[in-house]
């Protein structure tokens, strides 16, 4: 993440110098865009550090969702700040077009400011799918798209004075869409999103391999962080099984689940006696109703 700070700092300096040299308003607008990006990255970095904190008394399942909160803030920033400012600037330039004679110099400054961002973007493609990394890739991609639109606007400004306005508005819409997707993905996690049906079939396959297990039911899995799940389940066994044996069975089941499904971070396994009437659980009231 620290390379992101360096890349954006270089980009802001280059764009600001470019504006002072050429007078192209789009350059200072892109510099302000990058400053907003840096503020978003700071939020993501702080939330990522919090998410790595171990579980404690008040957060027994850890702090993994802090990353999703940071990404949600970043997504809102895309929509409410960056896209709004770009569209507003595009409308302003459309109504009051201006032409500068330093096109080549302006293009050179804009392209130079994109180089550090591109290098960091390529590096982050190898860093997995942590929410803060995904959000930063969105940020970098949006900044580069916006920068290329600025290059295009500068290139044709002498021929089509309104070109920069149209391109800026289009990029603002693209950024708003990316921000909306980021908000949607992380909001689902914060609301207790559950994996798809194939995950539940995999759990059933692992648990029912034990001879002592008659069936597994009322399985509920929810995300508690990036690729981290908390699972709650009930297994039915012979009603005459001793408590000690049942306890040892749950340990073996847990070990098997962790080996077969590494996304599981925590699991609660409830042992039920065969023939006993099932308790009406959350699964029965909510999840089971949707799957019956």
Phi, psi and omega per residue, in radians:
X1 nan -0.515 -3.083
X2 -1.148 -0.476 3.095
X3 -1.150 -0.475 3.086
X4 -1.123 -0.742 3.101
X5 -1.041 -0.798 -3.110
X6 -1.105 -0.799 -3.105
X7 -1.075 -0.787 -3.124
X8 -1.214 -0.601 3.101
X9 -1.092 -0.786 3.102
X10 -1.085 -0.771 -3.118
X11 -1.062 -0.760 -3.140
X12 -1.107 -0.769 -3.134
X13 -1.085 -0.815 -3.122
X14 -1.082 -0.762 -3.104
X15 -1.201 -0.655 3.117
X16 -1.143 -0.769 3.086
X17 -1.084 -0.694 3.120
X18 -1.072 -0.718 3.119
X19 -1.128 -0.785 -3.126
X20 -1.137 -0.485 -3.108
X21 -1.469 -0.721 -2.995
X22 -1.862 -0.457 -3.110
X23 1.478 0.063 3.111
X24 -1.226 2.084 -3.095
X25 -1.123 -0.523 -3.108
X26 -1.094 -0.494 -3.140
X27 -1.201 -0.769 3.121
X28 -1.249 -0.526 3.083
X29 -1.130 -0.700 3.105
X30 -1.215 -0.565 3.079
X31 -1.117 -0.767 3.102
X32 -1.132 -0.626 3.063
X33 -1.018 -0.782 -3.127
X34 -1.165 -0.640 3.102
X35 -1.084 -0.729 3.070
X36 -1.060 -0.692 3.112
X37 -1.054 -0.738 -3.139
X38 -1.084 -0.730 3.114
X39 -1.077 -0.695 3.106
X40 -1.128 -0.730 -3.138
X41 -1.086 -0.668 3.106
X42 -1.051 -0.768 3.106
X43 -1.052 -0.763 -3.131
X44 -1.143 -0.698 -3.125
X45 -1.123 -0.774 3.122
X46 -1.096 -0.757 -3.134
X47 -1.174 -0.584 3.106
X48 -1.144 -0.710 3.107
X49 -1.113 -0.724 3.123
X50 -1.109 -0.694 -3.089
X51 -1.135 -0.417 -3.138
X52 -1.504 -0.070 3.107
X53 -1.155 2.480 -3.141
X54 -1.216 2.880 3.103
X55 -1.088 2.619 3.088
X56 -2.451 -3.026 -3.055
X57 -1.031 -0.687 -3.083
X58 -1.590 -0.209 3.113
X59 -2.349 1.242 -3.017
X60 -1.118 -0.354 3.121
X61 -1.783 0.266 3.109
X62 1.559 -3.005 -3.076
X63 -2.079 0.447 -3.023
X64 -1.023 -0.542 -3.085
X65 -1.310 -0.111 3.095
X66 -1.066 -0.612 3.103
X67 -1.101 -0.680 3.125
X68 -1.173 -0.625 3.091
X69 -1.113 -0.769 3.108
X70 -1.069 -0.740 3.124
X71 -1.167 -0.591 3.092
X72 -1.124 -0.743 3.093
X73 -1.077 -0.730 3.122
X74 -1.094 -0.731 3.130
X75 -1.086 -0.735 3.095
X76 -1.111 -0.646 3.117
X77 -1.102 -0.717 3.107
X78 -0.968 -0.800 -3.028
X79 -1.326 -0.877 -2.964
X80 -1.471 -0.407 -3.075
X81 -1.939 -1.120 -3.003
X82 -1.131 -0.947 -3.085
X83 -1.099 -0.704 3.129
X84 -1.067 -0.805 -3.112
X85 -1.132 -0.686 3.140
X86 -1.155 -0.772 3.129
X87 -1.131 -0.743 3.132
X88 -1.072 -0.776 3.129
X89 -1.134 -0.662 3.114
X90 -1.104 -0.739 3.119
X91 -1.125 -0.729 3.134
X92 -1.060 -0.803 -3.116
X93 -1.191 -0.532 3.108
X94 -1.170 -0.672 -3.115
X95 -1.384 -0.497 -3.129
X96 -2.277 1.225 -3.114
X97 -1.178 2.560 3.088
X98 -2.460 2.715 -3.082
X99 -2.180 2.330 3.067
X100 -1.991 2.624 -3.116
X101 -1.599 -0.069 -3.095
X102 -1.695 0.884 -3.059
X103 -1.116 -0.831 -3.081
X104 -1.095 -0.754 3.122
X105 -1.123 -0.739 3.122
X106 -1.082 -0.747 3.114
X107 -1.104 -0.729 -3.131
X108 -1.082 -0.769 3.115
X109 -1.105 -0.740 -3.103
X110 -1.144 -0.766 3.130
X111 -1.139 -0.701 3.131
X112 -1.084 -0.616 -3.132
X113 -1.245 -0.332 -3.110
X114 -1.494 -0.359 -3.062
X115 -1.039 -0.896 3.135
X116 -1.093 -0.590 3.126
X117 -1.162 -0.705 3.128
X118 -1.125 -0.713 -3.137
X119 -1.097 -0.749 3.124
X120 -1.182 -0.687 3.124
X121 -1.039 -0.776 3.126
X122 -1.097 -0.706 3.137
X123 -1.124 -0.731 -3.085
X124 -1.219 -0.339 3.118
X125 -1.118 -0.293 -3.128
X126 -1.752 0.053 -2.989
X127 -1.790 0.385 3.022
X128 1.443 -2.867 -3.008
X129 -2.120 0.545 3.013
X130 -1.039 2.473 -3.070
X131 -0.932 -0.720 -3.114
X132 -1.197 -0.545 3.104
X133 -1.248 -0.745 3.098
X134 -1.054 -0.780 -3.133
X135 -1.100 -0.679 -3.135
X136 -1.193 -0.634 3.071
X137 -1.101 -0.739 3.053
X138 -0.991 -0.803 -3.090
X139 -1.069 -0.829 -3.131
X140 -1.128 -0.748 3.131
X141 -1.076 -0.772 3.131
X142 -1.104 -0.696 -3.133
X143 -1.158 -0.688 3.130
X144 -1.206 -0.700 3.080
X145 -1.086 -0.767 3.110
X146 -1.097 -0.697 3.113
X147 -1.125 -0.702 3.102
X148 -1.158 -0.607 3.074
X149 -1.131 -0.623 3.092
X150 -1.147 -0.708 3.093
X151 -1.044 -0.806 3.137
X152 -1.096 -0.757 -3.130
X153 -1.085 -0.730 3.126
X154 -1.148 -0.677 -3.073
X155 -1.094 -0.688 -3.038
X156 -1.848 0.142 -3.043
X157 -1.075 -0.542 -3.127
X158 -1.317 -0.394 -3.119
X159 -1.704 -0.800 -3.121
X160 -2.128 1.591 -3.074
X161 -1.021 -0.425 -3.099
X162 -1.627 0.024 -3.066
X163 -1.105 -0.736 -3.102
X164 -1.083 -0.609 -3.138
X165 -1.159 -0.811 -3.124
X166 -1.099 -0.731 3.138
X167 -1.148 -0.734 -3.129
X168 -1.086 -0.726 3.126
X169 -1.124 -0.730 3.138
X170 -1.096 -0.760 3.127
X171 -1.143 -0.639 3.086
X172 -1.044 -0.686 3.105
X173 -1.167 -0.715 3.121
X174 -1.075 -0.767 3.140
X175 -1.127 -0.689 3.112
X176 -1.075 -0.693 3.119
X177 -1.132 -0.773 3.115
X178 -1.087 -0.718 3.112
X179 -1.123 -0.682 3.116
X180 -1.094 -0.744 3.109
X181 -1.085 -0.728 -3.140
X182 -1.117 -0.731 3.095
X183 -1.090 -0.798 -3.097
X184 -1.083 -0.800 -3.102
X185 -1.103 -0.767 -3.081
X186 -1.401 -0.531 3.068
X187 -1.096 -0.658 3.113
X188 -1.070 -0.727 3.127
X189 -1.133 -0.743 -3.111
X190 -1.191 -0.395 3.112
X191 -1.564 0.137 3.093
X192 1.515 0.764 -3.115
X193 -1.072 2.496 -3.131
X194 -1.982 2.584 3.119
X195 -1.184 3.009 -3.070
X196 -1.340 3.129 -3.025
X197 -1.083 -0.534 -3.122
X198 -1.101 -0.552 3.100
X199 -1.122 -0.760 -3.141
X200 -1.166 -0.631 3.089
X201 -1.151 -0.614 3.129
X202 -1.170 -0.719 3.091
X203 -1.063 -0.811 -3.137
X204 -1.056 -0.691 -3.140
X205 -1.110 -0.709 -3.118
X206 -1.213 -0.797 -3.021
X207 -1.260 -0.701 -3.075
X208 -1.287 -0.068 3.058
X209 -1.255 -0.340 3.117
X210 -1.368 2.242 -3.075
X211 -1.058 -0.551 -3.090
X212 -1.265 -0.324 -3.067
X213 -1.503 2.133 3.084
X214 -1.429 -0.718 3.041
X215 -2.878 2.920 3.073
X216 -2.165 2.355 -3.068
X217 -2.582 3.009 3.124
X218 0.881 0.850 3.126
X219 -1.536 2.200 3.085
X220 -2.240 2.186 3.109
X221 -2.164 2.311 3.107
X222 -2.341 2.550 3.111
X223 -1.296 2.364 3.080
X224 -2.106 0.262 -3.137
X225 2.868 -3.070 3.127
X226 -1.195 2.015 -3.134
X227 0.983 0.568 3.090
X228 -2.243 2.234 -3.039
X229 -2.184 2.527 2.946
X230 -1.877 2.229 -3.071
X231 -2.080 2.354 3.057
X232 -2.149 2.290 -3.089
X233 -2.612 2.822 3.057
X234 -2.101 2.349 3.061
X235 -2.107 2.421 3.140
X236 -1.703 2.304 3.136
X237 -2.298 3.044 3.073
X238 -1.012 2.298 -3.112
X239 -1.103 -0.322 -3.132
X240 -1.600 0.009 -3.123
X241 -1.129 2.406 3.118
X242 -1.235 2.673 -3.114
X243 -1.050 -0.747 -3.127
X244 -1.069 -0.742 3.132
X245 -1.140 -0.668 3.119
X246 -1.137 -0.669 3.131
X247 -1.143 -0.754 3.112
X248 -1.129 -0.603 3.108
X249 -1.100 -0.745 3.141
X250 -1.110 -0.611 3.101
X251 -1.136 -0.757 3.131
X252 -1.142 -0.705 3.115
X253 -1.104 -0.756 -3.137
X254 -1.073 -0.800 3.124
X255 -1.034 -0.739 -3.130
X256 -1.156 -0.697 3.123
X257 -1.117 -0.762 -3.115
X258 -1.144 -0.588 3.119
X259 -1.306 -0.650 -3.067
X260 -1.489 -0.556 -3.074
X261 -2.281 1.497 -3.054
X262 -1.121 -0.282 3.122
X263 -1.191 -0.331 -3.137
X264 -1.285 2.090 3.120
X265 -1.714 -0.669 3.134
X266 -2.402 2.597 3.091
X267 -2.552 2.432 3.051
X268 -2.031 2.089 -3.080
X269 -1.997 2.057 -3.135
X270 -1.819 2.246 -3.122
X271 -1.650 2.237 3.135
X272 -2.042 2.489 3.116
X273 -1.378 2.419 3.134
X274 -1.103 2.360 3.128
X275 1.576 -0.201 3.134
X276 -1.367 2.459 3.129
X277 -1.166 2.319 -3.079
X278 -1.275 2.507 3.062
X279 -1.328 2.493 3.102
X280 -1.327 1.789 -3.052
X281 -1.683 3.117 3.056
X282 -1.028 -0.683 3.125
X283 -1.027 -0.821 -3.100
X284 -1.114 -0.707 -3.074
X285 -1.295 -0.587 -3.019
X286 -2.066 -1.155 -3.043
X287 -1.148 -0.831 -3.112
X288 -1.034 -0.609 -3.114
X289 -1.090 -0.628 -3.120
X290 -1.365 -0.320 -3.054
X291 -1.882 -0.105 3.129
X292 -1.263 nan nan
